[in-house]
Amino acid sequence: MKLETKQRLERADLVTMFAPTLGQEKSTETVDNAVKGLGLSGGPYTFEQAITILGEMGKVTGVVGLVSRLAIARLRAAMAFHEAQVLPRAAN
């Protein structure tokens, strides 16, 4: 999954961020619980919505919280990369 090229993220994109650490089933359950707790739809999500979902997940202690905070950093980096590609560069 190349976050830098995406405009919106699907639920599966969020689950994929956690699957290597938590496994597919636990990742799906954790993402679904956060989405439901925030009252959001099933996706797709803007980067800002995805960060909100991950922030909700980051409130949990342990591995889930740690992976959530790392995923937020990854999404913010992808957003910055995407904005740098979209915005015209200043002439030197």
C-alpha positions in Angstrom: 0.0 0.0 0.0 1.5 3.3 -1.1 -0.1 5.9 1.1 1.6 8.7 -0.7 -0.5 8.1 -3.9 -3.9 7.7 -2.2 -6.5 10.5 -1.9 -8.7 8.5 0.5 -8.2 5.4 2.6 -10.4 2.4 2.8 -11.1 0.5 5.9 -8.8 -2.3 4.6 -5.9 0.2 4.3 -6.2 1.0 8.1 -6.5 -2.7 8.9 -3.4 -3.4 6.8 -1.4 -1.0 9.0 -2.1 -3.2 12.1 -2.2 -6.7 10.6 1.5 -7.5 10.7 1.5 -6.8 14.5 -2.0 -7.7 15.6 -3.1 -10.2 13.0 -5.9 -9.7 10.5 -8.9 -10.6 12.8 -7.8 -8.4 15.8 -6.8 -5.5 13.4 -10.3 -5.6 11.8 -12.0 -5.7 15.1 -9.9 -2.9 16.5 -10.5 -0.6 13.5 -14.2 -1.4 13.4 -14.6 -0.6 17.1 -12.8 2.8 16.7 -14.9 3.7 13.6 -18.1 2.7 15.4 -17.1 4.7 18.5 -16.6 7.8 16.4 -19.9 7.3 14.5 -18.2 7.3 11.1 -19.3 5.4 8.0 -17.5 2.4 6.6 -15.3 4.6 4.5 -13.5 5.7 2.4 -11.9 8.1 4.7 -9.9 11.3 4.2 -6.4 11.4 5.7 -7.8 13.6 8.5 -10.6 11.1 9.3 -8.1 8.3 9.3 -5.9 10.2 11.8 -8.9 10.7 14.0 -9.7 6.9 13.8 -6.1 6.1 14.6 -6.1 8.7 17.4 -9.1 6.9 19.0 -7.2 3.7 18.8 -4.1 5.3 20.2 -5.9 5.9 23.5 -5.6 2.1 24.2 -2.6 1.1 26.2 -0.2 -1.5 25.0 0.6 -2.7 21.4 -2.6 -1.3 19.9 -1.8 2.2 21.2 1.8 2.1 20.1 1.0 0.9 16.6 -1.7 3.5 16.3 0.7 6.3 17.2 3.2 5.0 14.7 0.5 4.8 12.0 -0.5 8.4 12.7 3.2 9.5 12.1 3.2 7.4 8.9 -0.1 9.1 7.7 1.2 12.5 8.5 4.4 11.8 6.5 2.3 10.5 3.6 0.1 13.7 3.7 3.2 15.9 3.6 4.6 13.9 0.7 1.3 14.1 -1.2 1.0 17.9 -0.6 4.6 18.4 -1.8 3.7 16.6 -5.0 0.4 18.4 -5.6 1.5 22.0 -4.8 3.5 23.8 -7.5 7.1 24.4 -6.6 8.3 28.0 -6.4 10.5 29.2 -9.2 14.2 29.7 -8.1 
